[in-house]
Amino acid sequence: MKQFIVLLLLLVQYNLDAQNSLFSEKPPVFPSCEGVVIDSLQACFNKEVYSTIYKNFKVPEQVSKENYEGEVVVIFEVDTTGQSQVVYTNALYDELKKEAKRVVTEFPKIKPATYNGRKTFKQYSIAIKIPLVDQSKVAQDVAKTQEVSKLEAAAKSEFDKVDEELKVFENKAFQSQLNIQFTHSDYARFDRQMNLIGTNSHTASKPFVYEEVSKYFDFQAEQDRLKKEADSWGEKKLWNEHLVQLQGKDYWFTVDPILDLQVGSDSELDSGSTYNNTRGVLIQGGLGSKLNFYATVFESQGRFADYVNRYAESLKAFGPDPAIIPGRGIAKRFKTDSYDYPVAEAYLSFAPAKFINIQFGHGKNFIGDGYRSLLLADAASPHPFLKLNTKFWKIKYTNTWMWLKDVRDEVEVDKAFLTKYIANHYLSWNASKRLNIGLFESVLWTNSNDRGFDVNYLNPIIFYRAIEFETGQGAGNALLGASAKYKWNDNVNIYSQFILDEFSLGDVKAGEKSWKNKFGYQLGIKYYNAFKVDNLLLQFEYNRVRPYTYSHNTIVLNYAHNNQPMAHLWGANFSEAIIIGRYRYKRWFGDAKLIFGTRGLDFNTSSDDFSYGGDIYRNYNERPFDTGVEVGQGIKTTTFNGNLQAGYLINPASNLKVFTDITVRNFNPDATTTSTFKSNTVWFNFGLRTDLFNWYFDN
């Protein structure tokens, strides 16, 4: 364990022998080094440290008697007052550690290091040789007597020069091509700034990269406002910094732990308390100015509210695993009534030119300005994707290609999940200072006739409907959509979406409510700084999707992945109204959400096994009638879901939060079956979470 601690500390310290080449940074200055030119200050500091230790260090009597030969490792810090403090020591004898601590803390008062003219802490690591030698003279003698070629000398010093290039860490993420982790609550921080009248921003395609948002929102200023006073290494890491943060000449990276530790109680759960136990690691960084990387690994066990557990088990894949945790992935049984669900998400983000960003990874994407999306949402499990964002003039064009899975028994072949593909285009155009218009198209296809990933759909600019005709109209499932946003003023904007799966003009004119009219729409409004209260966001949203939208007569060509919809998590055949309030004050936050909905569910009985259009995995040809199709048909179910959450942001760097929330859910079908019945839930939760993604418990 000691070796690990030493290694970790050495990774984030400066070696005493390292030379500082930064013009903006000045090392600490011993009194005897006053007047030395700046290029020689570090060398003078090094010499005086070793010389002072040699003059003052008293080798303990027991160490001398036993003729010990070794060293004492010391990590010390010169603080902003010029005092020397020992951070860590390691030696075979406790007496050596105590003596090293005494000598270092009795260093004469030193002029502290500066960065950009401001006093700063500086840490160093040294190894004191036992028996004691004057290491400053040894270093000089070696330099004078050793004769090597320039090339050999450069090679032998290459390892040390890597440390010499280390810089004081700056959060380069704020100007990078990294994604801002998409959570609705966190995105509300800068939503208003991006939607001011006159901005040329595009806010539908998410997640955003820091570089595009930093033009409207000052992340560094926010970090400075939230920064807590911290003196010790532990306090800095707890309140303000990444656990590991390293920056060199043309690279940087950070490492943080991931935690999601929750405990709660559900009024309907018979088997004790609810909980979630997630541990993981997050690594992100940049190589040069154009390439960034991000990786997370989660190991989780959990038991949720009863209605969430039942929904997870209704999603189960073929095989022995009992559930799919919504939004996460396939889960195996843990103990007798819990789930074990590992997840990994990662991507590379590359910007070959200032107007293009390319991402390849495993994760989720979202299109829309609302809480829900009818075009592409993040409610399903993570999946492989390739995304191309192109921005120029008043246009942002997003192309996303995704590799998905159908995991049902009906499509199982050789014990493997069936692969299907989606290609999406989304064109966002700022038609004026106030009006944004978006056009969307999507096509799904599978490996029919061993076509695999069809290169026809790699074309980023054509209409997919034309390709569908070329490859066979039954070979794919195309959807069309549109969006619009209007900025009423700087504090109010109105947004909308429309999704079209199938449309028959003749049936519309007939007025018979044909099943062929498969479409949905969204209307919403956001009110920033509501009632002149800073950082208060109020939002209202209405969503309505007709039966059979997103479904298909070919079993796998539905708009879904891992038994979860790729758009609204309710599938189709529903209407809902959502009221949301979000507020932030310094590190405190509070969110409230009320959802009122009407859904139409299937009976799934021997006497009525028709599809009423809500379950998008069912063949739409299994419908009970062709006309008179209405939203809410089947088992008409009214739903209420209310959630109130409050918490405190512990560390802005890692987005670690402590929170408590309460969910009240009422599920009231007008008929009872084995899978559909009344449910009234009160779910209280408390936890500590690294907030990286959206949980959707409003199914």
N, C-alpha and C positions, 0 to 999 in steps of 0.2 A: 504493500500500500504506500510506504514511504517513497519507493522509487517512482510510483505513478504520480504522486504529488509533486516530487521534484521535477519530473518531466513536464507536467502540466504548467508549473510555474515558469520553468525555463522557456517554454514556448511563448509565453506572453511577456517575458522580461527582455531587457537589453543586456547583452554580455558586456562586462567592463572593458573588454578589449575592443569592442566595436567602435568604429569611427563614425561621427555624425556629419553627414554631408548636406544636411538640409539648411538652406540659407535662412529659413524662418525659425529654426530651433537652436537654442544655445544651451550647452550643458551646464551643470553646476560648477561653481568656481571656488576652489580652495583659496584661503587668504594669500598664500604664497604664489598663486597663479594670477593675481590681479595684474593687469597690464600686458598679459600674454596675448598675442594676436589670436583672433577667433578660430582660425584653422588649427591652432595648436592647443586650444583649451581642453579638449577631451583627452589628449595625450598627457597634458600636465595633470589633469584630474586623476587619471589612471596611476601615474607615477606617485603622486602624493598619497593616494589611498594605500598602495603597497608599502610605501616608505613609512607612513604613520603606523600601519599594522606591525611592521618589522620592529619599530622603535618601542612600541608599547605592549606588544603581545607577550605574555608570560606563559610559557609552556608549563602546564601543571606538573607537579613533582611525580605523581604516579605514572603519567604518560612518559616522562623522561626515564624513570626507573625501568619501565618495561620495553625501552628502546623501540617505541612505536614509530612506524613510518607510514604516513598516509596524508590525509588532507581533511580540512574542515570546509564544507560547502556553506556559503552564507549568501542569502538574498536580502539586500537592504534597500531602503528607500530614503531619498532626500526629499523632505516635504517642502511646502511653499514657504515655511519659515526658516529654512536652512538647517533644520535638525535632521540627524541621521537616525532612522528607526529600523531595527531588524525585523524582517518579515518572516524569515524562515532560516533555520540552521539544521545541519545534519552532520554528525560525526560519530565515531565509534564510542567515544567517551563523553559523558554528560559534562565533565569538567571542561573539555575543549569547547563545547557549545556555549557554556556560560562565559568563558573567557572571550570568545569571539564576539558575543553579544555586548560584553562590557567595553571592549576596545572600540567597536563600531559606534556605539551610542555616545562615547566620549570623544568622537571626532570634533575638532574645532567647528564653530558655527560657519556654515558654508553658504555662499550666495546661491539661492535656488535657481534651478533651470527655468528657462522661459520658452514659450512657444507663441509666436506672433506678438512678442512683447509682453505677454501675460505670464505670471508665475505659474509653474506647474509642477506636479510630482514627477520624480524620475526614479526608476528602479534599476538595480544592477545585481548581477550574480558574480561571485568570486570564489576561488578555491585557494585556501591558505595551506601551503605546504608544511608538513611536520616531518622531520625536524625543521625548524624555522629557517628560512633563507630570505635574503633581500631580493624579492622577485622583480622589483623594478630594475635592479642592476643585471639580474640574470637575463631579462628580456633584452636589455641593451647589448650585453655581451654576445648573445646569440645572433642578434642582428648584425653585429660587426664582424663576427668570425665566419658566419655561414655564407658560403659562396655557391649560388645556384644560378641557373639561367633565368632570364626574365620570364620565359614561358613556364618553367617549372615553378617559379615563385608565384606566378599568377594562379597556376593550377592548385598549388598547396594552400593558397589563401581563399580559394573560391567559396568554400563552405562558410567561412567566417564572413565573407562579404555579403552572403545572403542575409545575415542578421544586420549588417551595416545598412542595408537598404530599407530596413523596417522603419516605418513612419508612425507618428502619433495617429491613432485611428480616427478617421473621419467617417461619418456614415455615408459612404458613396452610394448606398442603395437609393437615396433620395433623388439621384439624377440618373438612375440606371434603367435598364430594360427589364428589370425584375417586375413581376406582377405584385400589385398591392393585394394581399390576401382578401378574397371577397367575402365579407360578411355585411349584411344590410346595415347593421348598427354602426360599424366603423365607416362605411362609405358615406353615411349621413354627415360625417365631419366636414367633407369638402364638396358635398352635392350642390349647395347653394353657389359657391364660388365658381363652379364649372357651368352653372346655368344662368349667370348674369346676362342681361341683354347686351348683345354685341360681342360675346365670346364666340370663337369659332371651334368650340369643343364638340365632341361626339360622345354621348354618354350612354348609349345603349349596349354596345359590345363590351362585355366584361369577362374577366377582370381587366382593369386598367394597368398599364405599366407606370412606374413612378415618373418617368421622364415626361409623359404627356400631362400628368396631373400637376407636376411641380410648377408649371407655367401659371397656375391659378391658385395654388395653395402652398404655403411655405412650411414644409415639413420640419425643417431645421428650427425655425422659430417656434413651432409647436413643441418640439422636443426641449428646447431651452426653457419654455414656459413651464413645462411639466417636471423639469429636472429637480430632484431633491438634493439637499446638501448631504454629502456622504464623505466620510474620511477614510474608512477602512476599505480594504479590497472587497470584503464580503458585502458591505453596505452598497458599494458601487454596483456590484453584480446583481444584488437583489432589486434595487430601485431604478437603476438608470441604464445599465449596460448589458450587452450580450455576454454570456458566460465566457466564450472565447471570441476575441475579435483581433484580427491580424491584418495589417496592410503593408504592402511593399510598394515598390516603384510602379508596377503596372498590374498589380493584382490585389485582391482583398477577399477575405471570407470571414464568416461568423458561424459559430456553433451554439445552439441553444437546446436545452431539454424541452420536451413536450410533455405536458401534464393535462389530464382531464379527470380529476378526482371528484366524484359527486356521490352524494348520499341523499336519499329522499324517502318519502312515503306516499303511497297511492291508496286511495280509499277503496279501490276495487281489487287490489292485489292480495291474494290469500297467502303468498309464500314469503312474507316479511317485507323488508325495505327494498326500495329500488337503489341501484348504485351503478356507477361507471368507473372503471379503473383503467385509464389509458396512460401508458408511458411511451416515450419515443424520443427521437432526436430530429432536429431541423438544421440543415446545413445549406447556406446560401452564400453566393459570392460573385465576383466578376474577374474575368481575365481580359485585360485591356479595356477599351471603352465600348466595345461592341458585343461582347459575349458575356452572358450571365447564366448562372446555374442555380437550381433550387432542388432540394430533395428532402422528403420527410418519410420517416418510417414509424408506424403506430403499432403497438401491441396492446390489445384491449380486451377486457372482460366486462360484461355488464348485464344487468337485468333492469328493464324499464317499466313504465306504467303498463298495466294489463292490456290496454287497447293498443299500445305500441308493440308489445310482445306478440299479440295475436296478428297484427298486421304484418310483422316481420316473418312470422311462420306461414302466413298466407302467400308470401312471396317465394317460398323455398324452391330451390333448384332440384332437379332430379338427383337421386343419390342419397346418401345417409345424412347429409348435413341438414339440420332442422329449420334453418331460417336464412333470410338475407336481411341484414340490418339496413333499414332504408337510408339511402344516401351514402352508405359505407361499403358493404360488400357481404360476401357469403360468410356465414358464421357456423362454427361447429358447436356442439354441446359442451358447456362448461359446468361441472358439477351436475346437479339434477334439474335446475330450473334457470340457468343463465347461459350466456353465449360468449364465445371466444371469437373475435373477429379482427384479424390483422389486416392492415391497409398500408399501402405505400403510394406516394404521389411524388412526381418529379418532372422537371422539364428543363430544356435548354432554350434560352431566348437570345436571338442573334439579330442584329440590326446592320445589314450590309450597307445601307444608305439611310439618311436621316428620315426618309419618308416610308421606310419598309421595316417591319418587324416580323420575324419568323420564329415560331415556337413549335417544338416537338416534345411531347411528353405524355404523361399519364395523369389525368386530372379531370376537371370539369370546366364548362364555359356557360355563359349566360347572355341572352340578348333581350334587352328591354330596360325601361326606366322605372318599372314597378316592382312590387314585392313578388308578384308572380310573373311568369312569362308564358305566353301561348306559342312562342316561336322556338326557343331553346332555353331550358331551365337547368338548374343545378341540383335537382331533387334526386336524380338517379346516382348509381355508384360511379366512382371514377373509372375512366376508360382511356385507351390510347387515342391521341389526337395529333393532327398537324394543322397549325393555324398560320395564316398569312394576313397581316394587317397592313394595308396600304393607305397612306393619308397624303393628300395633296389638295391644293386650292380649298374648296369648301366641302370636300368629299372624304369620307373614310370608307374603305371597302374591306370587308372581313370575309375571308374564305376559310372554312373549317371542314376538315375531313376526319371522320371518326370511325374507329373499329369497335363494334359492339358485340354483345353476346345474347343469344336466346337460350335460356337454360331450362326450358320445360321438357317434360318427358316426351311430349309429342314430336319433338324435333331432334331427340338424342340419336346420334350415330356413333357407333364404336366407343361408347362411354365418354364422348367429348361434347362440349357445348358447341352449338352452331354459331358461326361467325356471320355477322351481317355488317353492312357499311352504310354510312350516311355522309353525304356531301352537302354543305350549306353555303349559300352566298347571302351576304347582308350588305346592302349599299345604303349608307347614311349621307344625306345631302342637306346642308344648311341653306335652305332656300332664301332666308332673310335673317336679319339679326334676331328675330323672334321665332321663326318657324323652321323646324327640322322635319324632313320626310325620309322614311326608310322603306326599302323594298327588300323582300326576303323570298328565297326559294330554297327548297330542299328536296333531295331524292334519296330513297333508301333502296338498296338492292342486296341480294345475297349471292352465294356462290353457285347459282344455277348454271348448268352446263360447264362447270369448272371455270367460270369466268374470273373468279377471285376478285381482287380489287381492280375494277374496270378503269383503265387509264383514260377512257373517254371523259370521266368525271373529274380528272385533274385539271381540265381546262378551266381557268378561273373566271372567265368572262362571259361564257355562253349561257343561254337559258337551258336548264336541265330538261324541260319538257321536250325540246327537240331531240336530245340524246335518248330520252325514253322511247320516242317513236323509232329511232334508228336501231335500238337494241331490242325492241319488242315491247309493246305497251304493257304486257303482263310481267315484264322483267324488273320493274321498279315501281315505287310508289312516290309520286311527286306531290309536294305541298307548296302553296304560294302564300305569301303574307305581306303585310304592310304595317308601318308604324308612323306615328306623327307626334310631335311635341310642340307646344306653343308656350312661349314665355310671356305670360300676362304682364308681369313686371319682375323686378329683381327678386321678389319674395314669393311669387306664385307662378307655377307652371302646370300646364295640363298635358297629359300624355295619353296615348292610346295604342292599341294593337288590333290587327285583324288577321285571322288565319283562315285559309280556304283550302279544304282537302278535296272537295268535289262540289260541283255546282251545275245545276240544270236550269237554264233560263225559262224553259217551257214549264217546268214544274213550279217555279216561283210564280209565274204568271197565272198558273192554274189555281194557286192559293190553297192547295190541299195539304200543305206541310209535309212535303215529300221527304223520305229518308235520304235522298240524294243531296239535299242541301246541307252539306257537312261543313260547318264553319263555326267560328267563335270570335268573340271580340272582347276588348278590355278598354275601360275608361277610368282615368285616375287624375288626381290633383294633389300637388304638394304645396304646402304653405311653410316657408322657411321663416325663422325668427318670428314665429307666430305670436300675434298680439304684442309685438315689440319686445318679446323675451328672447334674448340672444341664445342661439344654439338649441332652440325648441323647434322641432319639425313635426308638423301634423300632416297626415296623409290619408286620403280616402281612395279606395279602388274597387271597381266592380268588374267581375269576370263572368262571362256566360259562354258556354260551349255546347253546341247542339249534339244530340246523340250520333254515334258512329264516327265522329271526327277522330282522326289519327289511326283508325282501324283499317283493315284491308281484308280482301277475300283470300289472299295468299297468307298462309298461317304465320309466316315470319316477317311479313312486310308491314308491321305496325311500327309506330313511332315510339319505340321503347327499347330499354336495355336492362338486362338482369331482372326482368319482371317488374320494372319500374318505368313510368312514362318519362319521355325526354322533354316534355313540356310541363303542363300543370300536373301536379301529383295526383289529382283526383281523376285524371283521364279525360272523360267527356260526359255529356249528359248532366250538366250541373250549372248552377248560378251561385255566385257568392259576392258578398260585400265585406270589405276589409277596412277597418279603422286602425290607424297606427299613430302612436306618439313616441317621439324620441327626444331625450334631453341629455346634455352633457354640461358638467361644471368642473373644470380642472380635471382631476382624475376620476371623478364620480360620474356615473351614468345611470340612466333609467329608461326602460323601454316598456311600452304597453301596446297590446295588440288584441283586437276583437274581430272575430270572423263569424259571419252569419251566412249559412249556406243551405241550398236545397240540392239534393242529389237523387238520381234515379238508379237503383241497383237491380241486379238480376235476382229472380227467385231461386234458380238452381235447384228445382225440385223435379221429381219424376213427372208431375203433371204440367209443369211450366219450366221448360229448360231453354227458353228463348233468350236471345241477346237483346236487351233493351237499350244498348248503346253506350253504357258507362264503362264497361270493361273493354279496353282497346285491344286486348289480346284475343278477343273472340272474333270469329268470322262474321262480317256484317251481313252475310246472306242467311244467317240464322235468326233474322229479325221476325217478329210476329206479324207485322203488317208493313205496307209500303207508304201509306199516307196517314195523316193525323199524328205524325211523329212530333212530340213535344219534349222540351227540357223537363226532366223530373219524372218521365214515364218509367214504368216498372214499380219497384218498391220506392215510393216517394219518401225521402228521408230528410228531415231538417237537422241541421248541425249547428252547434255553437261551440266555438273554441276561443277562450280568453286566456291571455298570458300576461303576467306582470313580472318584470325582471328589474333588479337593481344591483349595482355592484361598484367595485373600485378597481381601477387599473393599477396593478402593482408595478409592472415594468413595461413602459412603452416600447422598449427595444424588442422584446420577445412577445408582446401583447398578452402578457400573463394577467389574468383577472380573477378576483374573488367575487362571487355572485350568489344571489339567492333568487329563486323565482317560484311562482305558483301558477299552475295551469288548471283551468276549470273547463271541462268538456261535457257537452250534452249531445248525445247521438240518439235520435228519435225516429225510427222507421215506422211506417204505417202498417207494416206486416212483419211477422216474426218467422224466421227460418233458422236452420241450424247454424248458419254463418252470419245472419243479420238479426240483431236484437238490440233492445234499448240498453243504453249505457250512460251512466252519470259518473264522471271522474273528477276528483280533486287531487291533484298531484303537486306536492310540495318538494322543492329541491334546494340543496345548498352545495356549492362546490368551488373548486379552484381549477381554472381552465386556461390553457394557451389557446386563444381564440383565432382559429385559422380558416374555418369554413362555416357554412350555415347548417344548423340542425333544423329539420322540418318535422315537428311533432304535431302538426295540425292536419293529419290525414283523416 
